[in-house]
Amino acid sequence: MSAKEISLIEEITKLTEERYQIIGSQHHKDRDCHFYVETKWSYGYPPKFFVTHDGYILRDVYEEFDTYEEALQGLKKVLEESIEEEKKY
């Protein structure tokens, strides 16, 4: 794992904590607190990476990326946008 990926993971971890603090006082289900970076391997092709989330508060997320680092950056963006949106309420 690269230093950039480790840094992104640390940032994402902080963002998930911040998001939980914001939605924690609201009515929410457990699945609102989980985000995933999944890897898809297909015969003879490079892997694809997917950021997914299946919650009630935030829209469903299913975004495809070519690299793990890009997926982490995508997840960070999703969390940042979600936090900003929740702060409005």
N, C-alpha and C positions, 0 to 999 in steps of 0.2 A: 504494500500500500504506500502510495506516495505521501510526501509531507503535505501537499495541497489537499489530498483526500482526507488526511487526518485532521487538518485544520477545518475543512468543511464539516466533518462529522462533529467536531467540537462545537462549531457554530450552530449546527442543526440541533444538537442536544440542548443548547441554551434556548433556542427558539421553541422547541417542543415544550420546555418547562414554562416559558413565558405564555405560550398559547394555553397550556393547561390552567395556569393561574387565572387567565382571562375567562375561559369557559367553565372553569371548575365550580363557580358559584351559580351557574345557569343549569337548567335541566339539560343533561346530556347523557348519552349512552356510552358505554365503554369504547365502542368502535370509533367514536369521535376523537379518541386520543391516540390512534395508531396510524402510522404512515409506513409505506413499504417501498424498498428499492428491490425489484425482482430481476433476475437474469433469465433470459430465454436462450437456450441453445438449440439450434436447428442444424440438421445434417449438412456439413460442409460449409456452413456460413459462420461469420463472426457473431459473437453473442450480441443481443440487444438488451437494453436495460430499461425497465419500466418503473416509473413512480406511480404508486397507486394509493388510493384512500377511499374507503367506503363508509362515509359517516352520514350523520343527520344534519349537523350544523353547516359544515362546509360541503360544497358540491362534490360529487364523485370525481375523483382524479384518476386519469389513466393516460399518462404521457410517455412517449417512447424516446429513447436516447441511444446514441451510438457508443458512448463510453460511460463507464461508471462515474467518472468525475463530472461529466455533463449531467448525469442523473442526479448526483448530489447537489449540483448547482440548481437544477430544476426543482428539487425538493425544497431547498432553501428559499427559492423564490415563492413557491406555493405557500410556505409557512409565513413568510414576511407579508405577503398579500392578505392571507387569512387573519393575521394579527391586526393589521391596519384596518381591515373591514370590521372586526369584532370590537375594536376600540371606538368605532363610531356609535356603538350601541351601549 
